[in-house]
Amino acid sequence: MFRLQSDTLLVWFLRGCALLAGAIVLLILVFLVSESAPVLRDVSPVRFFADESWHPSEGADQGQFNLTPMLWGTLLASLGAVLVATPLGVGSALFCHFYAPPVIARPYRKLIELLAGIPSVVYGFWGLVVLVPLIGQLHPPGPSLLAATIILSIMILPTIALVSDASLANVPTEYLRGAAALGLTRWGMIWGVVFPAAKSGIFTGVILGTGRAIGETMAVLMVCGNVVRYPQTVFDPIRTLTANIALEMAYAMDDHRSALFVSGMVLMAMIVALVTAAESLGKRRIYD
């Protein structure tokens, strides 16, 4: 009887936690919509992607509200970071599990965990003092899409590496023994057995890293240059949506302030699209 009551209480507690989490997300959405409504009543949503530039402080009639350059900056920096960090993170996990001796693998994992715990402002400060001058010597001005991509790559690398490491650790040992019994080489075992068994967890790590790259603010703000423009090369300065909010929210008023909340809605839409795509791909892999 006591055990049954404990199970019932646990079920209702977990339901309450799930309900609270869902309510928080809904409240955030409601808040974004309500704060964006004033400018959306006077400015067509099309103008946020079709205006000539970004000068929202002049109001709905004379202002410019184009978010597209910052949207492109966010997408390019995040995509570049994921393309760089994914092979490095997965390779780090493979190194720890299948190539490094335990005396090296254990401290190596600790170093990766240490990278995950470093505050983003520290990454940004290092990028501003060390990375940006190096890029400036190679190709001025220094603050650029390349700097933002490198910083984001370093920041999301621990997430991808640690999640991939946990996924590899959960591969059943029977699979590995069976591969060894078949005479597969180490790489043949990794490619033919380990990757298929761990692909769901590795994919989850990539999605988590992508979400962090899209939402990162302070480190990117310090190294990207914060110029509202379409980058022609990786050495051009950019401004991301998150950096734009952080830079202008302190003094924004009226339609300008509401327009910043619209950019927040765009960021939320990007995350929703990312999660939806991940769910769709995950279901397709299950059915395949």
C-alpha positions as CSV (number, residue, x, y, z in Angstrom):
1,M,0.0,0.0,0.0
2,F,2.8,2.4,0.9
3,R,4.7,1.6,-2.2
4,L,1.6,2.2,-4.4
5,Q,1.1,5.6,-2.8
6,S,4.7,6.5,-3.3
7,D,4.5,5.5,-7.0
8,T,1.3,7.6,-7.4
9,L,2.9,10.6,-5.7
10,L,6.0,10.2,-8.0
11,V,3.8,10.1,-11.1
12,W,1.9,13.2,-10.2
13,F,5.2,15.0,-9.2
14,L,6.7,14.2,-12.7
15,R,3.5,15.3,-14.4
16,G,3.7,18.6,-12.5
17,C,7.3,19.1,-13.6
18,A,6.4,18.4,-17.2
19,L,3.4,20.8,-17.0
20,L,5.6,23.5,-15.4
21,A,8.2,23.1,-18.1
22,G,5.6,23.4,-20.9
23,A,4.0,26.4,-19.1
24,I,7.3,28.2,-19.0
25,V,7.8,27.7,-22.8
26,L,4.3,29.0,-23.5
27,L,4.7,32.0,-21.2
28,I,7.9,32.9,-23.0
29,L,6.1,32.7,-26.4
30,V,3.2,34.8,-25.0
31,F,5.7,37.4,-23.7
32,L,7.5,37.6,-27.0
33,V,4.3,38.0,-29.0
34,S,2.8,40.6,-26.6
35,E,6.0,42.7,-26.7
36,S,6.3,42.4,-30.5
37,A,2.7,43.3,-31.1
38,P,3.1,47.2,-31.0
39,V,5.5,47.3,-34.0
40,L,3.7,44.5,-35.9
41,R,0.5,46.5,-35.8
42,D,2.3,49.3,-37.8
43,V,5.0,47.5,-39.7
44,S,4.3,44.6,-42.1
45,P,6.2,41.4,-41.3
46,V,7.5,41.5,-44.8
47,R,9.5,44.7,-44.0
48,F,11.6,42.8,-41.5
49,F,13.1,40.9,-44.5
50,A,12.7,43.4,-47.3
51,D,13.7,46.8,-46.0
52,E,16.9,48.3,-47.2
53,S,18.7,48.4,-43.8
54,W,18.3,48.3,-40.0
55,H,17.4,51.7,-38.5
56,P,14.4,51.1,-36.3
57,S,14.8,54.1,-34.0
58,E,13.1,56.4,-36.5
59,G,9.7,54.7,-36.0
60,A,7.4,52.7,-38.1
61,D,6.9,55.3,-40.8
62,Q,10.5,56.3,-41.5
63,G,12.5,53.6,-39.9
64,Q,14.2,50.5,-41.5
65,F,13.6,47.1,-40.0
66,N,15.6,44.6,-42.1
67,L,16.7,41.6,-40.0
68,T,18.0,39.6,-42.9
69,P,21.7,40.5,-42.7
70,M,21.7,39.6,-39.0
71,L,19.8,36.4,-39.7
72,W,22.4,35.4,-42.3
73,G,25.2,36.3,-39.9
74,T,23.6,34.0,-37.3
75,L,23.1,31.1,-39.7
76,L,26.6,31.3,-41.3
77,A,28.4,31.5,-38.0
78,S,26.4,28.7,-36.4
79,L,26.7,26.5,-39.5
80,G,30.4,27.1,-39.8
81,A,30.9,26.3,-36.1
82,V,28.9,23.0,-36.4
83,L,30.8,21.9,-39.5
84,V,34.1,22.5,-37.6
85,A,33.1,21.2,-34.2
86,T,31.2,18.1,-35.2
87,P,34.2,16.1,-36.6
88,L,36.5,17.3,-33.9
89,G,34.0,16.4,-31.1
90,V,33.1,13.0,-32.5
91,G,36.8,12.3,-33.2
92,S,37.6,13.2,-29.6
93,A,35.1,10.7,-28.4
94,L,36.4,8.0,-30.6
95,F,39.9,8.8,-29.5
96,C,39.0,8.4,-25.8
97,H,37.1,5.1,-26.4
98,F,39.1,3.2,-29.0
99,Y,42.6,4.6,-29.4
100,A,43.8,6.3,-26.2
101,P,45.1,4.3,-23.3
102,P,43.2,4.8,-20.0
103,V,46.1,6.9,-18.5
104,I,45.5,9.4,-21.3
105,A,41.8,9.0,-21.9
106,R,40.8,10.0,-18.3
107,P,42.6,13.3,-18.1
108,Y,41.6,14.1,-21.7
109,R,37.9,13.8,-20.7
110,K,38.5,16.1,-17.8
111,L,40.0,18.7,-20.1
112,I,36.9,18.5,-22.3
113,E,34.7,18.9,-19.3
114,L,36.7,21.9,-18.2
115,L,36.1,23.5,-21.6
116,A,32.4,23.0,-21.2
117,G,32.5,24.9,-17.9
118,I,34.4,28.0,-19.0
119,P,32.0,31.0,-19.1
120,S,31.3,32.4,-22.6
121,V,32.7,35.8,-21.7
122,V,36.1,34.2,-21.1
123,Y,36.0,32.7,-24.6
124,G,35.0,36.1,-25.9
125,F,37.8,37.9,-24.1
126,W,40.4,35.4,-25.4
127,G,39.0,35.8,-28.9
128,L,39.2,39.6,-28.6
129,V,42.7,39.7,-27.3
130,V,44.3,36.8,-29.1
131,L,42.2,35.5,-32.0
132,V,41.0,38.8,-33.5
133,P,44.6,40.3,-33.8
134,L,45.8,37.1,-35.4
135,I,43.0,37.3,-38.0
136,G,43.7,41.0,-38.5
137,Q,47.3,40.3,-39.4
138,L,46.1,37.7,-42.0
139,H,43.3,39.9,-43.4
140,P,42.1,43.1,-41.8
141,P,40.0,44.2,-39.9
142,G,40.1,41.1,-37.6
143,P,36.6,41.1,-36.0
144,S,34.8,38.9,-38.5
145,L,32.6,35.9,-39.4
146,L,35.7,33.8,-39.2
147,A,36.4,34.9,-35.6
148,A,32.8,34.2,-34.6
149,T,32.9,30.8,-36.3
150,I,36.1,29.8,-34.5
151,I,34.9,30.9,-31.1
152,L,31.6,29.2,-31.5
153,S,33.4,26.0,-32.7
154,I,35.5,25.9,-29.5
155,M,32.4,26.6,-27.3
156,I,30.2,23.9,-28.8
157,L,33.0,21.3,-29.1
158,P,32.7,20.0,-25.5
159,T,28.9,19.6,-25.9
160,I,29.3,17.4,-29.0
161,A,32.3,15.6,-27.6
162,L,30.7,14.7,-24.2
163,V,27.4,13.6,-25.6
164,S,29.1,11.5,-28.3
165,D,31.3,10.0,-25.6
166,A,28.3,9.0,-23.6
167,S,26.7,7.6,-26.7
168,L,29.7,5.5,-27.5
169,A,29.9,4.2,-23.9
170,N,26.3,2.9,-24.2
171,V,27.1,0.7,-27.2
172,P,26.5,-2.8,-26.0
173,T,29.7,-4.8,-25.5
174,E,28.1,-7.7,-27.3
175,Y,28.2,-5.7,-30.5
176,L,32.0,-5.1,-30.1
177,R,32.7,-8.7,-29.3
178,G,30.7,-9.8,-32.3
179,A,32.6,-7.4,-34.5
180,A,35.9,-8.7,-33.1
181,A,34.8,-12.3,-33.7
182,L,34.1,-11.5,-37.3
183,G,37.6,-10.3,-37.7
184,L,36.8,-6.6,-38.4
185,T,39.5,-4.1,-38.1
186,R,39.2,-1.4,-35.5
187,W,38.0,1.2,-38.0
188,G,35.7,-1.4,-39.6
189,M,34.2,-2.0,-36.3
190,I,33.7,1.7,-35.6
191,W,32.2,2.5,-39.0
192,G,30.1,-0.6,-39.4
193,V,29.0,-1.3,-35.8
194,V,29.7,1.6,-33.4
195,F,28.4,4.5,-35.5
196,P,25.1,2.8,-36.4
197,A,24.5,1.9,-32.8
198,A,25.4,5.4,-31.4
199,K,24.2,7.6,-34.2
200,S,21.1,8.7,-32.3
201,G,23.1,10.0,-29.4
202,I,25.7,11.6,-31.6
203,F,23.0,13.4,-33.6
204,T,21.5,14.7,-30.3
205,G,24.9,16.1,-29.4
206,V,25.1,17.9,-32.7
207,I,21.6,19.4,-32.3
208,L,22.4,20.6,-28.8
209,G,25.6,22.2,-30.0
210,T,23.7,23.9,-32.9
211,G,21.2,25.3,-30.4
212,R,24.0,26.7,-28.3
213,A,25.7,28.2,-31.3
214,I,22.5,29.9,-32.4
215,G,21.8,31.3,-29.0
216,E,25.3,32.4,-28.0
217,T,25.6,36.2,-27.3
218,M,28.5,37.6,-25.4
219,A,31.4,35.7,-27.0
220,V,30.1,36.4,-30.5
221,L,29.4,40.0,-29.7
222,M,33.0,40.6,-28.7
223,V,34.6,39.2,-31.9
224,C,32.2,39.5,-34.8
225,G,32.6,43.2,-35.5
226,N,28.8,44.1,-35.0
227,V,28.3,45.5,-38.5
228,V,24.9,45.1,-40.1
229,R,25.9,43.8,-43.5
230,Y,25.9,40.7,-45.7
231,P,29.3,39.1,-45.4
232,Q,31.0,38.5,-48.8
233,T,34.0,36.6,-47.3
234,V,34.7,35.0,-44.0
235,F,36.9,38.0,-43.1
236,D,34.0,40.5,-43.2
237,P,32.4,41.7,-39.9
238,I,28.9,40.6,-39.2
239,R,26.2,41.1,-36.5
240,T,24.1,38.2,-35.2
241,L,20.5,38.5,-33.9
242,T,21.6,37.8,-30.3
243,A,24.3,40.4,-30.4
244,N,21.9,42.9,-31.9
245,I,19.5,42.4,-29.0
246,A,22.3,42.7,-26.4
247,L,23.7,45.9,-28.0
248,E,20.5,47.8,-28.5
249,M,18.1,46.8,-25.8
250,A,19.6,49.1,-23.2
251,Y,18.5,52.3,-25.1
252,A,15.7,51.0,-27.4
253,M,12.3,52.6,-27.0
254,D,8.8,52.2,-28.6
255,D,8.9,50.6,-32.0
256,H,12.7,50.0,-31.8
257,R,12.2,48.0,-28.6
258,S,9.3,46.0,-30.1
259,A,11.4,45.3,-33.2
260,L,14.1,43.7,-31.0
261,F,11.5,41.4,-29.6
262,V,10.6,40.5,-33.2
263,S,14.2,39.4,-33.6
264,G,13.8,37.3,-30.5
265,M,10.7,35.7,-32.1
266,V,12.9,34.9,-35.2
267,L,15.5,33.3,-32.9
268,M,12.7,31.2,-31.3
269,A,11.4,30.2,-34.7
270,M,14.9,29.0,-35.7
271,I,15.1,26.8,-32.6
272,V,11.7,25.4,-33.2
273,A,12.6,24.6,-36.8
274,L,15.8,23.0,-35.6
275,V,14.0,20.8,-33.1
276,T,11.3,19.9,-35.6
277,A,13.9,18.9,-38.2
278,A,15.7,16.8,-35.6
279,E,12.5,15.0,-34.6
280,S,11.6,14.4,-38.3
281,L,15.0,12.9,-39.0
282,G,14.9,10.9,-35.8
283,K,11.6,9.3,-36.8
284,R,12.8,8.6,-40.3
285,R,15.8,6.8,-39.0
286,I,13.7,4.7,-36.7
287,Y,11.4,3.7,-39.5
288,D,14.4,3.0,-41.8
